[in-house]
Amino acid sequence: MTQANVPAKNTGATVILVPLVAGLLTSLALGVYSVAHDPQFFSVNIPGFASFGAVKSALGTVAFLLAFVQVGSALVMYGKVPITAPSWIGKLHVWSGRLAVLATVPVAVHCLHAFGMATGSSRVLIHSIAGCFLYGVFVTKMLLLLKKGVPGWCLPVFGGLVFTSLVVLWLTSSLWFFQSGKPIF
């Protein structure tokens, strides 16, 4: 075979390029939508909650707590803690991740549609950017899971970015709501 006919080796950079671009486009699309549309400033009342801010804070806290389950189960699965991984740890990891994302979806839809990209304070701006970032890194991580030949550092890094963005979102919204009792925006 001549040099021109040799297939290119799949390097780490080429394996992560498409998922990374998809994640960046996801974050960008959410950011553009949140800026471009007119906020509707609506709220849905759910029985048992004083306000939709309380609902969002509760769902955000569920996702926040499940994010810690994600980190803990990942550490066990990858042998980073000195215990033997139980057979069910992989299922716990998958389902805690699914439930965490499921908890964030109604919050994200409400925030994007009701408020858009809010810039009223640095806390709110950081929250808005972190929300767009969360779904971008989530898309990247999920697409990396489907690929072969992904460098070993990718899933921990993107999983860590998902975790970090969830923590930032919780700190800038749910914790704020619980401490102040004021609406998030």
C-alpha positions as CSV (number, residue, x, y, z in Angstrom):
1,M,0.0,0.0,0.0
2,T,1.2,3.4,-0.7
3,Q,1.1,6.2,1.9
4,A,-2.0,7.7,0.2
5,N,-4.0,4.5,0.5
6,V,-3.3,3.8,4.2
7,P,-6.3,4.6,6.3
8,A,-5.8,7.3,8.9
9,K,-5.5,6.1,12.5
10,N,-8.3,7.2,14.8
11,T,-6.6,9.5,17.2
12,G,-8.1,10.8,20.4
13,A,-8.6,14.2,18.9
14,T,-10.6,12.9,15.9
15,V,-12.7,10.6,18.1
16,I,-13.8,13.4,20.4
17,L,-14.2,16.1,17.7
18,V,-17.8,15.3,16.5
19,P,-19.2,14.9,20.1
20,L,-17.4,18.1,21.1
21,V,-18.8,20.0,18.2
22,A,-22.3,18.6,18.8
23,G,-22.1,19.7,22.5
24,L,-20.8,23.2,21.5
25,L,-23.7,23.6,19.0
26,T,-26.1,22.5,21.7
27,S,-24.9,25.1,24.2
28,L,-24.8,27.7,21.4
29,A,-28.4,26.8,20.2
30,L,-29.7,27.1,23.8
31,G,-27.9,30.4,24.3
32,V,-29.2,31.8,21.0
33,Y,-32.7,30.7,21.7
34,S,-32.6,32.1,25.3
35,V,-31.5,35.5,23.9
36,A,-33.6,35.6,20.8
37,H,-37.0,34.8,22.0
38,D,-39.3,37.0,24.1
39,P,-39.5,35.8,27.7
40,Q,-43.1,34.8,28.6
41,F,-42.7,35.3,32.4
42,F,-45.2,32.6,33.1
43,S,-45.3,30.1,35.9
44,V,-47.1,26.8,36.5
45,N,-48.5,26.2,39.9
46,I,-48.2,22.6,41.2
47,P,-50.3,21.5,44.2
48,G,-48.1,21.1,47.3
49,F,-45.6,23.8,46.3
50,A,-45.9,27.4,47.2
51,S,-44.5,28.6,43.9
52,F,-42.9,27.3,40.7
53,G,-39.6,28.6,42.2
54,A,-40.1,26.0,44.9
55,V,-40.8,23.3,42.3
56,K,-37.6,24.2,40.4
57,S,-35.6,24.3,43.5
58,A,-36.8,20.9,44.6
59,L,-36.1,19.4,41.2
60,G,-32.7,21.1,41.0
61,T,-31.9,19.7,44.4
62,V,-32.9,16.2,43.3
63,A,-30.6,16.6,40.3
64,F,-27.8,18.0,42.5
65,L,-28.0,15.0,44.9
66,L,-28.1,12.5,42.1
67,A,-25.0,14.2,40.7
68,F,-23.2,13.1,43.9
69,V,-24.5,9.6,43.3
70,Q,-23.0,9.8,39.8
71,V,-19.6,10.8,41.1
72,G,-19.6,8.3,43.9
73,S,-20.7,5.4,41.6
74,A,-18.1,6.4,39.0
75,L,-15.4,6.4,41.6
76,V,-16.4,2.9,42.7
77,M,-16.7,1.6,39.1
78,Y,-13.3,2.9,38.2
79,G,-11.6,1.5,41.3
80,K,-10.8,5.0,42.8
81,V,-12.1,4.1,46.2
82,P,-10.9,1.1,48.2
83,I,-14.0,-1.0,48.0
84,T,-15.1,-3.8,45.7
85,A,-17.6,-2.6,43.1
86,P,-20.9,-4.4,43.6
87,S,-22.6,-5.9,40.5
88,W,-25.3,-3.3,40.6
89,I,-23.1,-0.2,40.6
90,G,-23.2,0.3,36.9
91,K,-27.0,0.3,36.9
92,L,-27.0,2.7,39.8
93,H,-24.7,5.0,37.8
94,V,-26.9,4.9,34.6
95,W,-30.2,5.3,36.4
96,S,-29.0,8.1,38.7
97,G,-27.8,9.9,35.6
98,R,-31.1,9.4,33.8
99,L,-33.1,10.6,36.7
100,A,-30.8,13.6,37.3
101,V,-31.3,14.7,33.7
102,L,-35.0,14.0,33.8
103,A,-35.2,16.3,36.9
104,T,-33.5,19.1,35.0
105,V,-35.6,19.1,31.9
106,P,-38.8,20.8,33.2
107,V,-36.6,23.3,35.0
108,A,-34.6,24.1,31.9
109,V,-37.7,24.3,29.7
110,H,-39.4,26.7,32.1
111,C,-36.2,28.8,32.5
112,L,-35.6,29.1,28.8
113,H,-39.2,29.8,27.9
114,A,-40.2,32.0,30.9
115,F,-37.0,34.0,31.4
116,G,-34.6,33.4,28.5
117,M,-31.0,34.6,29.0
118,A,-31.4,36.6,32.2
119,T,-28.7,39.2,32.9
120,G,-30.2,41.0,35.9
121,S,-27.2,40.2,38.2
122,S,-23.9,38.3,37.9
123,R,-25.5,35.4,39.8
124,V,-28.3,35.2,37.3
125,L,-26.0,35.6,34.3
126,I,-23.7,32.8,35.6
127,H,-26.8,30.6,36.2
128,S,-28.0,31.2,32.6
129,I,-24.7,30.4,31.1
130,A,-24.2,27.3,33.3
131,G,-27.6,26.0,32.2
132,C,-26.6,26.2,28.5
133,F,-23.2,24.8,29.3
134,L,-24.7,21.8,31.2
135,Y,-26.7,20.5,28.2
136,G,-23.7,21.0,25.9
137,V,-21.3,19.0,28.0
138,F,-24.1,16.4,28.7
139,V,-24.6,15.9,24.9
140,T,-20.8,15.6,24.4
141,K,-20.5,13.0,27.2
142,M,-23.4,11.0,25.9
143,L,-22.0,10.9,22.4
144,L,-18.6,9.9,23.7
145,L,-20.2,6.9,25.4
146,L,-21.2,5.7,22.0
147,K,-17.8,5.8,20.4
148,K,-14.9,3.3,20.4
149,G,-11.4,4.5,21.0
150,V,-12.2,7.4,23.3
151,P,-9.2,8.4,25.3
152,G,-9.5,7.3,29.0
153,W,-9.5,10.9,30.3
154,C,-12.6,12.0,28.3
155,L,-15.5,10.5,30.3
156,P,-14.1,11.6,33.7
157,V,-13.5,15.1,32.3
158,F,-16.9,15.6,30.7
159,G,-18.6,13.8,33.6
160,G,-16.8,16.2,35.9
161,L,-18.0,19.2,33.8
162,V,-21.6,17.9,33.9
163,F,-21.2,17.6,37.7
164,T,-19.6,21.0,38.1
165,S,-22.2,22.8,36.0
166,L,-25.0,21.1,38.0
167,V,-23.3,22.3,41.2
168,V,-23.0,25.8,39.9
169,L,-26.7,25.8,38.8
170,W,-27.8,24.6,42.2
171,L,-25.7,27.1,44.0
172,T,-27.0,30.0,41.9
173,S,-30.6,29.0,42.0
174,S,-31.9,26.4,44.5
175,L,-29.6,27.4,47.3
176,W,-30.4,31.1,46.6
177,F,-34.1,30.3,46.8
178,F,-33.8,28.2,50.0
179,Q,-31.8,30.9,51.7
180,S,-33.7,34.0,50.6
181,G,-37.1,32.7,49.8
182,K,-37.0,35.1,46.8
183,P,-37.7,34.2,43.2
184,I,-34.7,32.9,41.4
185,F,-34.8,35.7,38.8
